[in-house]
Every structure is written in structure tokens, then in C-alpha cells.
Amino acid sequence: MNIDHPRVGFVTALEMECRWLGDSTDIEVIVGGMGRERAEISARQLVARGVDGLVSWGVAGGLDPALEAGNVVLADSVLQTDGDVIASDVEWRRRLETKLDGRVQVATGPLFHSDEVVSSVVEKREIWDQWGAGVVDMETAAIATVAKESGLPWLAVRVVTDTASMSLPPTVTASSGEDGRLRPSAIARLALSPWIWPDLVRLAGSTRAAARSMRRLWSLAGPDLARAPAAGRER
């Protein structure tokens, strides 16, 4: 572990998520884009730079009907359809929970990995019924796998945007490219699709709630989040 100046690597899929992090010399951030492959590449780049832990940071789809937009989930594990389960670092997660002390609405529990965007209410309910995971994303499994292989602690800090009762129109899910940046052409299509404007308004409100939660979390616990447990690998 880098004792003199420990650093934590943050992987985000979207530029928006990166903006929720405050300035810190103790973290390195890569906006890697969406999906397992891009998240794995980003995580391996951070490991090569010598980070002492990895954080999966950003949005998630809600599966648990009790979770509201803006609720933060500190995943205790990530579940995959092949049955593989990778647990996050308990010490790190509990330290963060203690620091937040109820000042941000936080839940713990498993996170489900999907290789595709889970956009419909029906899909969300099926995953919830079968797996019991509170949220779903497309990147955490890759980040956790790289951390495990590298002997590093990892943590997932994910905030609910689209809740279990909210479907995402295909036009919305295609608005960001795989590199995590907004597609200008997609923005134009959204503007010319008035039938989905109500969904866009609802999603915009949920995203604002998510941003408030994540920025508050960082303001309250950024130093703790940016300090990996001593269980990180020796260097």
C-alpha cells in the first residue's frame, strides 16, 4: 500500500457522475463509459497507476420498490447471473455508514449486474423477485472482479435515479454514448419526441435528487471514501 500518499481509484460511466465528486488529491477518476468491458479497462488502468482501492461510483436503476430517487445504496456485494457473488469491503463500507450517520438516505444490500440497460418496470420486478438485489448497474461487477484479482478492497456507491416503478424510454437510454458522453443527435431526437417529455421531466427530477445526495455524501464523507482500508495490497 502507498503509505505516504494513499489514493483511491473511482470509476464512473458518465461525465455527470464525475461532477458529483469534490476535489481531492487522494483520488484518481476515470470516466470510462458504460458497460462491463469499459469498466474493466478503466479499473485496470487505475490499478496500473498504483491505487489502493477501487470505487464504483454513479447511478443505478432501482429494483427494490422501497427505494426512492436519490437514495444511495452501499452495495455489500454484486450478483451475477452465473451465480458469482463478490463481496465489497466490510470495514470500508461500515466506516462510511458511520460517518454519514443518517444524514444521507442510505441502504445496504446486493447490487445486480446486467449486461444491458434494464429499462422496463417488468424487467425490474423480475430481477427483484429472483435475485432480491436493491439496484442494478452495468459496471460494478467488472470493477469488483478487477479489485479481487488485484488484492484490493472495493466499494460501490450507487444512487437511484430511475426507481422500480419508472420505465426508461429507449430514446433516453440511447442518449449517452458508450464513452459516457451525451450524443448531440440523441438530444435532438429527445427534443423532437414530445410523447416522452413527461418521462423526461420525471427523470430530470430524479437525477437532481441523485446529484444532491451524492454531492452531500461527498461533502460529509469524502475523506473517508477517499481512504481505502489498510487491507489494500502491500507495495
N, C-alpha and C positions, 0 to 999 in steps of 0.2 A: 504494500500500500504506500502511496505517496504521502509520507507523514508531514513533510514540510508544507505542502500545499495540496491537500486532497481535493479532487474535483469529481463532480458527478456529471454524467452524460445524459442529456434529455433528448428523446426522440419524439418529434411531433410530425403529424401527417400534413397539417395545414399551416400556412403562414399566420392565419388568425390565431391559432393556438399558441404560437411562439410569442405573440404580442402580449399574452397574459402573464408571461414571466417577467420578473423585475430584473434590473441589472445586478449582476454578481460576477465576481472574478472566480468564483468557486464552481461554476458550471460551464459546460460546453453544450451547445444546442445544434441539432441538425434538423432542418425541415426536410424530411425525406420523401414525402408524398404518401399516397395511400396504398395499403396492401402489404401482405406478408413479405414479398420479395424486397420491396423498397425499404421496409422497416429493418429487415435483416442486414441489408447493405449499410444502412445508417448506423445500426448498433455495432457492427464490426468495425466501422471507421472510428467510432468513439473508443472502442476497446483498444484499437491500434494507437490511439492518441494517449493512452495511459490513464483512462478514467478509473475511478474506484467503485463505481456503481452505476446502474442504468435506471432511468425513469421513463416509463411510458406515460406521456402527458397529453391530454387533449379531450376531445368529445367522445361520447359513446351513445349508442341507442339504448333507450330504456326497455327492459323486458319485464321487470317487476312492476306490477300495476301501482304499487305504493310509492314508487319513486316519481318525484316531480322534476320539472325542468329546473336546472340549477343545483340539484342535489349532486354531491360529489361522492363517488364510490372509490374507496381504497381497497382494491381487489386483494383478497387473501390468496387467490390462485387464478390461473387461467385454464379453462377447459377446452379440449379439442375433440372433434368428432371421432377421432381414432381412439379415444379413451385416455389419452395422455393428459396428466394434470401436473402443472408446475406451480409450486407454492412461492409466494412472494416472501420477502424478508420480514419476519415477525417483529424483530426489535425495531427496525426502521419504521414500520407501519404504526406500531403502538406508540412510539415516541412522537410521531406526527399527530396521532389522535389526541394524545395528552396535551400537546402544545395548542391544538385547536380548541379543545375543551368546550365543545358545543357552540362555538362562535361561528362555525360554518356547518351547514346541514350535511353531515357525513354518514355514509353507510358503509359497511364492510360485507364481503361475500364474494363468491366466484364471479368471474367475467368469462363470457363465452367468445371463442374465436370463430369468425366466419370469413370465408374467402371472398364473399360477395356482400354488397350492401344489403342489409336486412331492412327493407323499406315498408313492408305492409304490416298492419295490425295482426293479421292472421299468422304470418311468419313469426312475429314476435311472441305471440301466445303459444305457438307450437314449441319454440325453443324454451320458453319459460316452463311449460308443463313437463317437458322431457328432461331438462338439464337443471332447472332451478337457479340459473345464473341471473343476477340482477341486471346486468348490462351486456352489450355486445360491441365488439370493435374488430378491426381487421389487422391490427399491428402488434398488439401486446404479446401474442404467442411467440412471434419471431424474436422480439426483444428479450422475453423471458428465456427462450431457448439459447440465445447467444450468451446471456448472462450466466446461465447454468453451465454451459460449456467452458466459459472463461473463468469460472470460480468467483464470480462477482455477485453481490446482492442486487436485487432489483425490486422495483416498486411500480405499481400502476396507479396513477392519479387521474381518474376519468370523470368527466362531468356530463350529466344527462342533458341532451338537447331535445331530441325527439323522444317523447315519452312512449310508453307501451300503447297508449290509445291514439297515437299520432302516426299516420301514414305519410311517407315522403313521395311526392310525385317524381317519376323518372327524370323529368326536366331538372328538378332540384338536385337529385343525386349526381347528375352529369355536369353540374355547373363548375366543379373543380376538376382540374386535370389530375393525372396520376402523380404529378410533381407537387401537388398541394396548392397550386395557384389557380385563381379564378380564370375561366375561359371567357374572353370577351364575347365570343359568338354565343356562348350559353347565356350570358347576361342579356343579350339582345333577345334571345328566344323567350326568356322569362318575362321580359317586358311586353312581349307580343302574345302572351298567353294569359289573358285576363281570368280564365276559369280557374287558374291555380293561385290567383292573388290572395284569396283568403288563407290558403295554406302557407303562403309565403309570409304573410303578416304574423300568423301564429308562430312559425318557425323563427322569424326575426325576434319576436318577444322571448322565445325560449333561449335563443342564442345570447341575447342580452343578459338574461338571468344567469346563464352559464358563465359568461365573461365576468360578471360581478362576483360570483362565487369563487372562481379561480384566482382572480386578482386579490380578493380578500384573503384567500388561503395563502397566497404567496406573501402578502404583507404581514400576516400573522406568523407564518412558519417557514418562510423562505430559507433562513439559515439552517434550520433543522432538515429541511428537504434537500438542501444542497450539501449535506454532510452524510456520507454513507457510513454504515456501521463499521466497526473495526474488523468485522469478519471478512472484509474485502481481501483480495489476494495480496500476498506478500510481494514486494518488489525491492 
